Each structure stands twice: as structure tokens, then as C-alpha cells.
Amino acid sequence: MEILKPEQIKELLDEAWVSPYERIIMCADEKNGLVEITEDHARGTCYGGAAWEVRHYQETGSLVKDARREGARNVFTVGLGEGELELTPGIAAAGIESAKIDENEIKVGYAGLAGAGVAVAMCRGLAEGVNRVEVHEQGGGGQLGRASLVVPKYEKITIGIDDTDTDEAGATWALSNEIGCILDELEWAHYLNHTIVQLYTKNPYRTQNGVSISITFAVEPGMKEKFVDEVVSQFKKYTSSNDTAIAVHDEIAIPKAVKKYTQKAKNQMVEIEEAEKIAKENDIDLISVTGEQGKIGALAAIGLSNDPDEAAKVGK
């Protein structure tokens, strides 16, 4: 086995066929035995490579529990442990064969045939956010490539938001995105995702379109309390409404009861008391920023935070 840091890979390789991934971030959920991998594919523009991987990674082995693509970005939910890959050229040519959480790092093992083998070790190894690569087999040409990627351990924190606007001013989707970008400037947090959740369209309390928002982050372990304080401070500073509230979820897995609640909020009126009950039962914090009404939509935003396309749909 050869252990390489990104700068060493750069020194070793000067090949046009090695296209660096832009950034890789991994979050740990030890309670549920999961790792979530967010990969910005080669140069942040390789939509085709991202789509190829999402298909193939779900066809090989058993560790990949879920996979989705957002442009050139892939998000994989992976179970902990090891699993054998059945690699077949053109059909199931690459996959994830191991995932392990250590005290301060996450290690994920990849394997791939031919070009996918190059991506496994070298292209990923050049990404922002990688500590080192443990190369088992380098790959390239018609060869198998196997390598373990070692990255800093982060925790996933999803913030649900609602009621930041009024009839006169504001836009919750835009404010949430801008605050996400502000928080991304913190050295210990990375802004990962923004989801718009369409709520019940006949809600008399809606400003106009009736949506709530989730924004998702990777945050260094031990920084949750400080991070949430910063989130509350930013929304309190910039909201236009007296009804603003947020929900805070700190796991990769989303409880079934919360998903069910979100579907209900897309199709009918929901009371604040029900939102508070569901949140408490599922260890989700509901925080009043300037008021209580926003708690309903804030919790609903959590349930579909991992599925932006489904979240945008009008209830049935």
C-alpha cells in the first residue's frame, strides 16, 4: 500500500487524463451507522461522470444505501463496514467497498475498472478536502484501481426555515441561501445544499407561494451549539417577519415520522402543537427566532431536505 497526500499526487502525475475532483466532504452519523459523501465531480463540471457513478455505484455491493446527483455533484449515503464488490465492465464497473469512522477522520474504500479506477485514487485524491489517499492498486488502462480516501470527519446539520418574509418584503428561499453562503465562510462549516419545500397551497397564512426551506451543512464535531447560535443570529438580523422559526436536525437519516409529517404539511393545514410534538419525539430542535408560526414549515422542510425534486412538487 502507498500513502499519498494531494500535493504528492500532483508531483507524481502530469497526465491530461487525470481530471481532479473539485471537493469531497464526508459527514458521520454514528448513531445510525452511516456516512454521507458529497463529491463535486471532476472540475465541478463533469455531469456525465457524476451520472455514470450514481448508476454504477448502486449496482455494485451493498454499502451504498442511497445515491443522487445534483448537477456535477453526487451525494452517497453509505453504511459502515466492508462489502464485496461484483465489478463487471460496462455494467457495474465501480463502487464503494468499505466505510469507517475514526475519532477525527472518515475512511472510504473505492474500487473501479479502467477509467473508473483512475477516478478512484488519483482524481479523487486531488480534491479539496482530502487528507490523504491509501493506494492499494493504482488502476488505469484496463486495470483495477483500489484506494481508500481519508478525509476530516464532519457532522451533518440541516436547518429548516420558514416565515422570514411578509407581503411587503423578503424572500425566504433567497435569504436562506444568502445566509448559507455567509455561514460557509466559517472555517469549521461548509454549506452543502438548499431545498425548497412546497407546502399546502391553500394555507391562508402563506405570503404567496407557500414554501419553506432547508439548508444543509457539514460542521466540525463539537461545534453544533456555536453553529446554531450563529444561524439564529443571522436570521434574527435579516428576517422581515415576526413569525420566523427554524428546525435543527443533526443526523443523516431522516425519521419516517418527520417524512410523513412533511407530506401532511404539503396537503393540509397543520397546527404548531403537532409540529412541536413530532419534533420532540424525533430529537429535532424547534427554535423560535422571532415567533412561533414558522415552526410548522421549518419542521416540514427537514422531511424532504434530501430530495429537492420531490420537495418542489405540489401536494396530491
Secondary structure as UniProt FT lines:
FT   STRAND          2..4
FT   HELIX           6..12
FT   TURN            16..17
FT   STRAND          21..29
FT   TURN            30..33
FT   STRAND          34..42
FT   TURN            43..45
FT   HELIX           47..59
FT   STRAND          64..70
FT   TURN            71..72
FT   STRAND          73..79
FT   STRAND          81..82
FT   TURN            89..91
FT   STRAND          94..101
FT   STRAND          105..113
FT   HELIX           115..118
FT   HELIX           119..123
FT   HELIX           124..125
FT   STRAND          132..140
FT   TURN            141..142
FT   STRAND          143..162
FT   HELIX           172..183
FT   TURN            184..185
FT   TURN            187..188
FT   STRAND          189..198
FT   TURN            201..202
FT   TURN            204..205
FT   STRAND          211..219
FT   TURN            221..222
FT   HELIX           224..238
FT   STRAND          245..249
FT   HELIX           256..267
FT   HELIX           272..281
FT   TURN            282..283
FT   STRAND          285..288
FT   HELIX           294..303
FT   TURN            304..306
FT   HELIX           308..311
//
